[in-house]
């Protein structure tokens, strides 16, 4: 057995075992676990503050639409973890909301729950399952009730959880049928390439973009010799990185 493709899963399995045996989570992680139970997010922020990052748009009298209250045509922006990164969330939302892009999108507001990635990374599988079950049901309601089939994710951890962790659910294929999941950086780049997002001024600074691990290497698919026809059964052969987000922002 070649364990290279499974090393991240082995470490996460060890964390889950530690939690099951009462060794974990660690003291600092217990605060995260309590926050998940109380507020449905790991950042100790009540649901009512989840939309605080939209305040600048409201002040400009161009408020963001909220699903289940209004009916944006095609897009929902998954803004988590907005309570801790309001400026980043606002910038992402403003980029999509810019009128000249022609994008009609909305947010889930207080109906948005944590994806559960933080719980999974700290050995609490049930935390991920709770988030996945609720969110997959929300996706179904969005698709059937509003026709929304396009989801944009700002947080790399959420993006990774939806594409990879949620796929472990038996109902994943059914719940995600017809739903298009794209990270906001890729979506904005696609708008730029299509000529719907134009820049008229230069930025007087140098900017370095770091590819998040959650939306890059964590989405790598390992190609394994299942039947032993190439090397031996279970041997690691190569990588498939088609789901990994590399380079797009730098290409702008």
N, C-alpha and C positions, 0 to 999 in steps of 0.2 A: 504494500500500500504506500503510495506517494502522498505525504501529508502536506506538501507545499500549498496546494490550493485551499486547504482547509484550516490553515493556521489561525486566521481571524476567528473562525467559528469555534475552534478549540478553546481559545481564550475566553470567548463569550460563554461557552458551555461551562468553563471553570467558574466564571462569575455567577452563573445561575445556580450551580451546585453550592457555592458558598452561601448564597441567599437561602437556598432550601435548607441548608444545615444550620442556619442561624448565625453564621460567621459574618455575613454581610446583610445589608449594605453598610458601608463605613459611616461614621457619625455625621460627616458633612452631607453624605448622600441621603441620610434619613430625612433631612430637611427637604430635599428634592422630592422624596417619596411622599411626604406629608402634603407638600404643595400640590402634587399631582392629584391627591385624594380630595383636597379642599377646593382647588381652583382649576383643575383640569389643565394645568401647565406647571412646569418645573421652576418657575421664576417668582413664585409667591405674589403673583399679580391677579387680583380679582377679575372676573370676566368683564366687569364694567370699564376697566381701563384698556381693554384690548383695542379699542378704537381711538384712543387718545392721539395716536400718531396721525390720524386723519384731520386733526384740528387746523393745520395750515390751509388745507383745501377748503375747509368750511369758511375760514376767514376770507378767502378769495372768492367766496360765493360760488364755488364750483365743487360742491361736496361729492364724495365718492358714493356710488350707489351700493345698496346693501341687498343681497339676495333674500328672497322670501318677503321683502317689503317692496322692492321694485323689480323690474325684469330686464336686467342687462342682456344684450343679445347673445354674446358668446363666451365671455371670459369670466373666470373667477380668479382672484389673486389670493393665494394662501400666504398670509403675511407673517405667520409665526416665525420667531418669537418676538413679535412687535413690542410687548411691554418693556423689553430690555434694550431694544435697538430701534427706537422710534425714528431716528433720523434716516437710517438705512431703509426702513419700511416706507417712509414718506417719499424718499427718492425713487424707490422702485415703483410705488404707486403713481407718482407724478409722471414718471416716464411713460407708463401705460396710459395715463389719463390725459396726456397732452392732446388737445383737440385735433391737431393736424395729423395725428397717426390714424385717425378714423376707427380707433378701437373702442368698443362699448363694453366696459367690463365692470365688475362689481366685487365686493368682498362679503365674507360671511359674518363679519362683525362679532358679536357676542356668541354666535352659534359656532364659531371656529374653536375646535378643541386641539390640544397638543397631539401631535402625531404618535407619540409614545416612544420615539427613538431614544430619548434620554433614559427612560426606564429600561429599555432593552440593553443599552450600553452598560448599565450598572447592574445587570443580572436579574432585573425584575421583569420576567417574561409576561406576567399577567398585566402589567402596566401597558405594555405594547398591545396585547390582545384587546384590552378595553378600548384603547384609542383606535385600533384598527377596525373593530366591530362598529363603533359609532361612526367613524369617518367614512367607511365604505357604505354604510347605510345613507349617510348624508350625500355621498356622490350619487347614489341611486336616485335619491329624491331630487337632486339638482337636475339630473338627466331627464327624469320622467316628468317632474313638475315645472321646470323652467326651460328645458331644452339645452341647458348648458353642458357641453361635452368637452370644453377646453379648460384645463386647469394650469395655472402658472404658479410656480413656487419660487419664493425669494430665498428661503432658508435651505441650504444644502442638505442639512440633516433631515428635514422633512421630505425633500426630494428623494433622498436615498431610501428613506423609510417606505414611501409610497411605492417606489419602483422595485425595491428588493425585499424588505422585511414583510410588507403586506402580501407579497406574492406567495408566501408560505401558507396563506389561508386557502382553504378548499373553495371558497366562494369568490376568490379574487377575480378570476376570469369573468364570471358572471357579473359581478358588481362593476368591473372596470370596462365592460364591453362598450366599445365606441368612444371611450374617454381618451382624450389626448393630453398627455402630461409633458410639460416642457418647463425648464428652468427659465426664470425671467431674463437672465443674461442672453440665453440663446434666442428667446423670443424677440428681444429688442434688436439683436443682431440681424435676425431675419427681416424685421421691419426696415432696418437700415439698408440691407441688400436689395429689398424690394422698392426702395425709394420713398417709403412712407415715413421715414424718420431722417430728417436732414439737419445738418449742423451748419450754422452760418457764421460761427465765431470760433476762434482757436482758444485752446486752454493754455494759459501761460504757466504751465508746470509739467513736470514729468510724473507720470502715474504708473505704478507697478501693480499689475493684477495677479493675485495668487489664486490658482485653481484650488478650490476647497477639496480636501480629501474625500469627503462624503459624496461629492458629485463627480469625483474622478476615480481614484484607485479603488474606492469601496464599491464601485459599480462594475468592476472588472469581472468578466465571466471567464472562468478557467476551462480550457478545453482538455478533457481527460480521455485517455484511451480506455473506453468502457469494456471492450471485448478482448483487448490484448492483441489486436491485429496490427498495431503499429510499433508498440514497445512492449508493454505488459499490462495486464488488466489493472486499471486504477492509476496508471502512470500519468503524470502531468505532461502535456505536450506543448501547449502555447496559450496565448491570451486572446480574448475577444473584448475589445474596448469600444464597441459601437455605442454603448449607452453612456460612456464616460464623457464628461464635458471638459474638453481641453481646447485652449487657444482662442475661441471666438471673440471675446472682448478685445484681445490684442490685435485681431485682424482689422478692427475699426480704425 
